């Protein structure tokens, strides 16, 4: 199933515009800063952040109803308090006080719900630091965030799978990513996408890769990126996936692989590798270099899919998202070169895609 983009009714769209206008212009003493993401709007005051979920539907979520958005707001606060203590404060209603009149909180009928968070200084986020200079991240901050993430993976719920199911889930996810990328007829080189996906499917099916990784699967973060990592004044991680527990059902090495991919895209590949390696070492998890490269390649393809999906949303910055898609696909291709063990390990143990002649396993339901 492919994502044809978010859907809303015209009435809901109009209603949403009124809510956004209220939060931008009348809800606070001073107009807030605002950030629009794929699924939400975030309104930033000097001390707080207020998140309003978009009334959209995707294959992985349905936020069209107020009740579904309320449940997801409550899940966000509950699931993120462990990784970001003191940040996720409460869920409050956006209430109607009369025709065309809204208020945050209040006793009137709830027309929507808001996640209220303590605002974090912008320069505390890893992506902001990397946009300046990777050396702006101190050794003490690196050690602290490594230990914070390691403690999370040591204590979060253990959700193992059998090996075949793990490979099947990866293969299905890759097929969905490929199909979505190929929907954009004139945006990408189809032969490149098809070849990349076919080669990665062969590696997924190869029993010489991912051996034992299914037993490591936990209830993880699901979207571990630099913009979700807070370095100071204490280590925090925000925006854990809330709307689908199966997206969070993940090998920690795959969770960390996304962090590596995004750090590399920001020009800090060595720092990302150091972070992920530090966490894996602190959790006594020895992951073959080829498996880490495979996970990075798969996460990069998924990020390419999510980037090009902005075209279906009518995003006005189409060129930016096309460039971003190309970046992720290039990163995935680079990772394929590492799967053969050419960077780490004994070259005699290398498994090259061109010479292995591995038959692709037919994954069935």
C-alpha positions in Angstrom: 0.0 0.0 0.0 1.4 3.4 -0.9 0.8 6.8 0.7 -1.1 9.1 -1.6 -0.6 12.0 0.8 -2.7 13.3 3.6 -6.4 13.8 3.2 -8.8 16.1 4.9 -12.3 17.2 4.2 -12.9 20.8 3.1 -14.8 21.5 6.3 -12.0 20.2 8.4 -9.4 22.2 6.5 -11.4 25.4 7.1 -11.8 24.5 10.8 -8.1 23.8 11.1 -7.2 27.1 9.5 -9.2 28.9 12.1 -7.4 27.1 14.9 -4.0 27.8 13.5 -4.9 31.5 13.0 -6.1 31.7 16.6 -2.9 30.1 17.9 -0.7 32.4 15.8 -2.5 35.7 16.4 -4.7 35.7 19.5 -3.8 32.8 21.9 -0.7 34.4 23.5 0.4 37.8 24.7 3.0 37.9 22.0 2.8 36.2 18.6 4.6 32.8 18.9 7.2 31.4 16.6 5.7 28.5 14.6 7.1 25.4 13.0 5.1 23.2 10.6 6.0 19.5 10.3 4.6 16.7 8.3 2.0 15.9 11.0 1.8 18.9 13.3 2.1 22.6 13.9 4.3 23.7 16.8 3.8 27.1 18.4 6.7 28.4 20.5 6.4 31.0 23.3 9.4 32.1 25.4 8.8 29.2 27.9 6.5 26.7 26.3 5.8 24.8 23.1 2.3 23.9 22.0 1.8 21.1 19.5 -1.4 20.8 17.4 -1.8 17.6 15.4 -2.9 17.9 11.8 -6.2 16.3 10.9 -4.6 14.0 8.3 -4.8 10.4 7.3 -1.9 8.2 6.2 -1.6 4.4 5.9 0.2 4.5 9.3 -2.2 6.8 11.1 -5.6 8.4 11.1 -5.8 11.8 12.8 -9.0 13.0 11.1 -11.1 12.8 14.3 -10.6 14.9 17.4 -10.7 11.8 19.6 -7.9 10.1 17.7 -5.8 13.3 18.0 -6.5 13.4 21.7 -5.4 9.8 22.2 -2.2 10.5 20.2 -1.5 13.6 22.3 -1.8 11.6 25.5 0.4 8.8 24.1 3.0 11.4 23.2 3.2 12.8 26.7 3.2 9.3 28.2 5.8 7.7 25.9 8.2 10.6 25.9 8.5 11.4 29.6 11.1 8.6 30.1 13.6 10.0 27.4 12.7 13.6 28.1 11.8 14.0 31.8 10.4 17.4 32.7 9.7 18.4 29.1 6.3 16.9 28.3 4.0 18.7 30.7 0.4 17.9 29.9 -2.4 17.7 27.3 -4.9 20.6 27.3 -8.0 21.2 25.2 -8.5 23.9 22.7 -12.0 24.9 23.7 -14.8 26.8 22.1 -16.3 29.7 24.2 -18.8 30.7 21.6 -19.2 31.1 17.8 -15.7 31.8 16.4 -14.2 32.1 19.9 -11.5 29.8 21.1 -9.3 29.5 24.3 -6.5 27.2 25.5 -8.0 25.2 28.3 -11.3 26.4 29.6 -14.5 24.5 30.3 -16.2 24.8 26.9 -16.5 22.0 24.3 -13.1 20.8 23.2 -12.5 21.4 19.4 -9.0 20.0 19.5 -6.1 19.1 21.8 -2.6 20.4 22.4 0.5 18.8 23.8 2.2 21.3 26.1 6.0 21.1 26.5 8.6 23.0 28.3 10.6 24.9 25.6 14.1 23.8 25.1 16.8 26.4 24.0 17.4 26.2 20.3 21.1 25.9 20.6 20.7 22.8 22.8 19.7 20.6 19.9 22.2 18.4 18.1 21.2 19.5 14.6 21.7 23.2 15.5 25.1 22.4 16.9 26.1 20.5 13.7 24.9 23.4 11.5 27.5 25.5 13.2 30.4 23.1 13.8 30.6 19.5 14.9 33.4 20.3 17.3 30.8 22.4 19.2 29.7 19.1 20.7 31.9 18.5 23.8 33.2 15.1 24.9 31.2 15.5 28.1 28.0 16.1 26.1 28.8 13.1 23.9 29.3 10.8 26.9 26.1 12.0 28.5 23.9 11.4 25.5 25.5 8.0 24.9 24.8 6.9 28.4 21.2 8.4 28.3 20.4 6.4 25.1 22.2 3.3 26.4 20.1 3.4 29.6 16.9 3.7 27.4 17.8 0.6 25.3 18.7 -1.4 28.5 15.4 -0.7 30.2 12.8 -0.3 27.4 10.5 -3.2 26.7 12.0 -6.2 24.9 10.0 -7.2 21.8 11.9 -9.9 20.0 10.8 -11.5 16.7 11.9 -14.7 15.0 14.5 -14.2 12.3 12.2 -14.8 9.3 9.7 -12.3 10.5 12.3 -9.7 11.0 13.7 -10.1 7.5 10.1 -10.1 6.1 9.3 -6.9 7.8 12.4 -5.2 6.5 11.7 -6.5 3.0 8.1 -5.3 3.0 9.2 -1.9 4.3 11.7 -1.6 1.5 9.2 -2.6 -1.1 6.8 0.0 0.1 9.6 2.6 0.0 10.5 1.7 -3.5 6.9 1.8 -4.8 6.4 5.2 -3.3 9.6 6.5 -4.8 8.6 5.1 -8.2 5.2 6.9 -8.1 7.0 10.1 -8.9 7.4 9.6 -12.6 9.6 12.5 -13.6 11.3 13.2 -10.3 13.8 10.4 -10.0 15.8 7.9 -12.1 13.6 4.8 -11.9 16.5 2.5 -12.9 18.6 3.7 -10.0 15.7 3.2 -7.5 14.9 -0.3 -8.8 18.5 -1.4 -8.8 19.1 -0.1 -5.3 16.0 -1.7 -3.9 16.7 -5.1 -5.7 20.3 -5.2 -4.3 19.1 -4.4 -0.8 16.4 -7.0 -1.0 19.1 -9.6 -1.8 21.2 -8.6 1.2 18.1 -8.8 3.5 17.4 -12.3 2.3 21.1 -13.4 2.6 21.4 -15.5 5.9 24.9 -14.2 6.3 23.5 -10.9 7.3 21.3 -9.9 10.3 22.0 -13.2 12.1 20.6 -12.9 15.6 19.4 -9.3 15.3 15.7 -10.3 15.6 16.4 -11.3 19.2 17.6 -7.7 20.0 14.4 -5.9 19.0 12.9 -3.5 21.6 10.3 -0.9 21.9 12.5 1.8 20.7 12.3 5.5 19.6 11.5 5.0 15.9 12.6 8.4 14.6 16.0 9.1 16.2 17.3 12.2 14.4 19.7 15.0 15.4 16.7 17.5 15.7 15.3 15.2 18.4 18.5 15.0 20.5 19.1 17.6 23.2 22.7 18.0 24.5 22.4 20.5 27.3 21.9 21.4 30.0 21.2 17.7 30.3 20.8 14.9 27.8 17.2 14.4 26.4 15.6 12.8 23.4 12.2 14.0 22.2 9.5 13.1 19.7 9.4 9.3 20.1 7.0 7.7 17.6 3.5 7.5 19.2 1.0 6.6 16.5 2.2 3.1 15.6 3.9 0.8 18.1 5.1 -1.4 15.3 7.3 1.4 13.9 8.9 1.5 17.4 9.4 -2.2 17.3 13.0 -2.0 16.2 16.5 -3.3 16.5 18.5 -0.6 18.5 21.2 -0.8 15.8 18.5 0.2 13.2 17.2 3.0 15.5 20.7 4.3 15.8 21.4 3.9 12.1 19.0 6.7 11.4 20.9 9.0 13.7 24.1 8.1 11.8 22.5 8.8 8.4 21.2 12.2 9.5 24.5 13.1 11.0 26.3 12.2 7.9 23.9 14.2 5.8 24.7 17.2 8.0 28.4 16.7 7.4 29.1 15.0 10.7 29.3 11.3 9.8 32.2 10.6 12.2 30.3 12.1 15.1 27.2 10.0 14.2 29.2 6.9 14.0 30.9 7.6 17.4 27.5 8.2 19.0 26.0 5.0 17.7 29.1 2.9 18.4 29.2 4.3 22.0 25.6 3.3 22.7 26.1 -0.2 21.2 29.2 -0.7 23.3 27.5 0.5 26.4 24.7 -2.0 25.9 27.2 -4.9 25.1 25.9 -5.2 21.6 28.4 -6.3 19.0 26.9 -5.5 15.6 28.8 -6.6 12.4 29.8 -3.6 10.3 27.9 -5.0 7.3 24.7 -5.1 9.4 25.1 -1.6 10.5 25.7 -0.5 6.9 22.5 -2.4 5.8 20.4 -0.7 8.4 21.9 2.7 7.4 21.0 2.0 3.8 17.5 1.0 4.6 16.9 4.0 6.8 18.3 6.3 4.1 15.8 4.8 1.5 12.9 5.4 3.9 14.0 9.0 4.4 14.1 9.4 0.7 10.6 8.2 0.5 9.4 10.6 3.2 11.2 13.5 1.5 9.6 13.0 -1.9 6.2 12.6 -0.2 6.3 16.3 0.4 5.6 16.8 -3.4 2.2 15.1 -2.9 1.5 17.5 0.0 1.8 20.5 -2.3 4.9 21.8 -0.6 6.1 25.0 -2.2 9.7 24.0 -1.7 9.7 21.1 -4.2 13.3 21.7 -5.3 14.5 21.3 -1.7 12.7 18.0 -1.2 13.9 16.6 -4.6 17.5 17.5 -3.6 17.0 15.9 -0.2 15.7 12.8 -1.8 18.7 12.6 -4.0 21.0 13.0 -1.0 19.4 10.1 0.8 19.5 7.8 -2.2 23.2 8.7 -2.7 23.9 7.8 1.0 22.1 4.5 0.6 24.2 3.6 -2.4 27.4 4.5 -0.5 26.3 2.2 2.3 26.0 -0.7 -0.2 29.7 -0.4 -0.8 30.4 -1.1 2.9 28.2 -4.1 3.2 30.9 -6.3 1.7 33.2 -5.6 4.7 35.6 -3.3 2.7 35.9 -0.9 5.6 36.0 -3.1 8.7 36.9 -6.7 9.2 38.9 -9.2 7.2 38.6 -8.6 3.4 38.6 -12.3 2.9 35.2 -12.5 4.7 33.7 -9.9 2.3 30.3 -10.5 0.8 29.9 -8.6 -2.4 26.6 -8.2 -4.0 28.0 -8.8 -7.4 29.7 -12.1 -6.6 27.6 -13.7 -3.9 24.9 -15.1 -6.2 22.5 -15.2 -3.3 19.0 -16.2 -4.3 16.4 -13.8 -3.0 14.1 -15.5 -0.5 10.4 -15.3 -1.3 8.9 -13.8 1.8 5.3 -14.7 2.3 2.7 -13.7 4.8 
